[in-house]
């Protein structure tokens, strides 16, 4: 096993993005046979040189994906760097025997890494990490443009309703996300009032849930996530991959793409997806019933208040 250390090119201030794009073009693309051989060497021998070749041959893919996120106002250099981290994770986990190319597999790791970076960097306060919030965050601008809404400020009730219906989120989530994306965070310590005796934070009203409600909601979410995680383990690897790609991803993979990965028709993928979803529902319901049966029940004396 080689212990040689490798470095990757980076977007620098001198020359910027154009120089970086020119530099990464010198790395050759891999044939199917070369990719399989390198992946096997990495897995069986821990060959770092093989990993380096796999990463550098896909830097152009990262750059292409990163360029699609430029409108979020973050440095392209950072987007590329985060995408490269996702690519390296994909290379480490890539299994050549599954029959699909590294580019197809790595694309989702790259996007996931960039998405997380944007969500964590956009605001001092995280926008949110649940699937619905991610979907709203990354699609709100596109839908506003589609509906011909280009000015800043609050959206009309009609537009809010259309976007909420399209993305299957609440109208309040659309309103709040639109306000978050309208501009950078404003300081809560800015003096306000005629005599400047108060800060903006003093005028804020806490209309959120109390701590008991938040705790209960958090417990319910954690339980649901655990039930889903356990249920996914009852599926085969192919069923689990298809369900996660189609129903648990913020950007669902198409039937055609999955069919290409497994060498089957899109209709066959649909059948596998539906069957897996039914199995998933059955497993979750069964686990939930078992959990309820284990809950302690009050006796008649315990039910009587003191």
N, C-alpha and C positions, 0 to 999 in steps of 0.2 A: 504494500500500500504506500503510495506516495504521500509525502507530507509537505509538498511544495505549496506555498501560499500564493493566491491569485487576487488581483484587484480588478474591479470593473471600471470602465470609463464613466465619467460623471459630467453633468451639465455645469460648466464653469462660467464665471463672469466674463472671462476673455473668450470671445468667439460665440458664447451662448449656445442656444439650441441648434442652430444651423451647423455649427462645428461638431456638436455631439452626434447629430444625425449622420454627418459625413463619416465620422470616426467609426460608428457601429456598423456601417455598411461593409467594412472590411472583413467582418466575421461571416464566414460562409454559412449558407443554409444547409441543413442536414437532410440526407436521403432517409427513407424509411429504414433501410438496413443500418446506416450509420447511427441513427437515433436509437434503434433497438440495441445495438452493440454497446453504445455508451451507457445506456440506462442499465443494462445488465452488469456492466463493469462497476458502475457506481453502487448498485445494490449488493452485489456479491463480494466485491473487493474494497468498497469504500474509496474508489479511485476519484480523487479530487480533481484531477485533470479532466476526467470524463464529465464531471459535474460542471466544470468551467466551460467546456465546449458546448454543453447543452444550454447553459444559461446565456452565453454570449451569442449563440445562434438565434436566440429568441428576443434579443434586446429591441429589435425593430418592432416586434409585436407589442412590447410594453410601451414604447414611444407612441405608437399609433393609438393605443387605448388611452394613454394619459392625455393626449391632445384633445380627446373628446370631452375632457373635464375642465378645460381651460376657463369656461365661462363662470366658474365658481370664484374666480378672483384670487386663487392661490398660486404660488410660484410653480411654473412648469417643472423646474428642477426638482422640487419636492414631490410633485406628482409622479415623476419618472422614478425617483428614488424609492418611493413607497411601492410603486408597481414592480420594481426590481426585487424588492423583498418578497412580494407575493410570488413572483416567478421562481425565486430560490426555494421557497417552501414547496411549490408545485414540483420542482425537479427532485427534491428530496423524497416526496411521497409518490412520485410517478411509478406506475406498475406497467411495464411495456406489454406484458402478456394479455392485458385486457383488450388489446386490439385497436385502440384509437391513438391518434398522434398526441404528442406532448402539447402542441399549440392548442388543441381543443380542450385539453385538461387544464392547462395553465391559465387560459383566458379567464376562468372563473376565479382562480386564486388572485390574479392580478387585479381584477375589478373589485374583489372583496377588500383587498388591501388598500386600494385607492379610496373606495367608499368609506371605509373606517377612518382613514386619515382626514377626509373632508368633513365627516360628521364631527370628529373630535377637534378640528381646527377652525371650523366656521365661526363658532361662537365661544365665548368664555364659559358659557353654560351649554352643556351638550344638548343638541337638538333632540336626541332620542335614538334609541337603538332597536326598538321593536320593528318588525317587518313593515307594518302599516305606515309608521313614521318615516322609515327609510324610503318607502315607495313614494310617499307624498313629497319628501324633501327633494328627491331626484327627478320628479316628474312635474312639479308645480310650474316651473318656468315654461316647460314645453307646452303644457296645456293652456297656459295663459296666452302664449304666442298663437296657438292654434285657434283660440277664441278671439283673437285680435285685441288682447288687453296688454298694453305696453307701458302704461303710466304706472307710477308708484302709488301707494296709498291703499286704503281698504277696497276690497272688491265689492261689487254689487251683489245683492242677495241671489240674483239669478245666476251669476257666474259662479258664486260659491256653491250653489246647489248643483250645477252641472259638473264642477270639478269633484265634489264629494261623491256624486253618483258614479262618475267615471272611475275613480280610484277606490271606491268602496270604503270611504272613511267618513267621519262625522264632519258636519259643516263647521263646527267650532274648531276642529283640528286644521281645517283649511284656512280659516281666518287667522288663527294664531301662527301657523307656519308662514303665511304670506307676510305677516308683520315682522316675523323673525328674519325673513329673507329680504326685506325692504332696505335694510341698511345695517351697518355695524352696530355693535352693542353700545349703548349710551351709559355713561357713568351714573350710578344711583346717588352719588355724593355731590352732584351739582347743586349749588344753592338756588332756591326758588323763592317766590314771594316778593312783595314790594320791599321788604326790609332785609331780604336774603337771609332770614334767620332760620330757615328750614332747608333740609336737603330733600331731594326728590324721593328718597327712600321713605321719608316720614309720611308721605302722602299715599303710599301704596296700601291697598286693601288686600288682606289675605283672604281670598275666597276659595282656597283649596280645601281638600278634605282634612279632617282631623287625623291625629296620629293613629288612632284606633282603626279608622277606615283604611288608611294607607297600609298599616300592618296586615290587615285582613286581606286587602287586595294583593299585597306582595306574597303572602302565604298561598293564596289561590293561584297566582301566576306560577310560583315555584312548583306547586303540586302538579299543575297542568303540564309544565315543561318536563317534569320527571315522568309523568304518565306517558307522554308522547315519546320521550327518549327510550323508555322501556319497551313501548309498543314497536318502535322502529327496529329493535333487536329481533323481533319475531319475523321480520321479512328477510328474504334472500338478499344478497349483495346487490343484484341487479334491480330488484324491486325497490330497495332502499335508495339506491342512487337515482332512479327515475322519479320516485316520490319527492325526494329532496330537491331535485332539479326542476320539477314541474310545479310543486305545490308549496315548498318551503323556502324558495329562493325569492329574493326581492326582484330579480329579473329572470322569470321562468325561461327555461330552455325549450325550444320548439320541438315538436314531435319529429320533424325531419332531421334535426341535429342528433337527437338521441337515436333515431333509427340508423343514422350513419355510423354512430359509435358502435352499435351492437350488430350492425349488418342485417337489420330486419326492416320491415315496412313500417310506415308511420301508424297504420292501423293496428299493427301488432304491439307497438309501443303504447298506444291508447288502451288496448286490452289489458296489458300488464299494469299500467297505471291504475285503471279502474279496479282491477282485482286486488292490487296492493292497498288501495285506499279503503276498500271494504274490509280487508284483513286488519288494517290499522284501526279503523273505527271499532271493530269487534274487540280487538285487544285492549283499547283504551276503556271501552265500556265495561269489559270484564274486570279490569284492574280497579276501576272506580267502584264497582259494586263490591268487590272484595274488600276494598278499603273502608267502605261504609259499614260493611258487616263487622269489621274489627273495631269500629268506634264503640266506646263504652256506653251502655244504655243506662238511664236512671231507673232505679227501683221506684215503687210507689211512694216510699218514705222519702227518698231523695228528692222527689218532685214536689213535695210539700214544703213551702217556704217556712222558715223558722219563725 
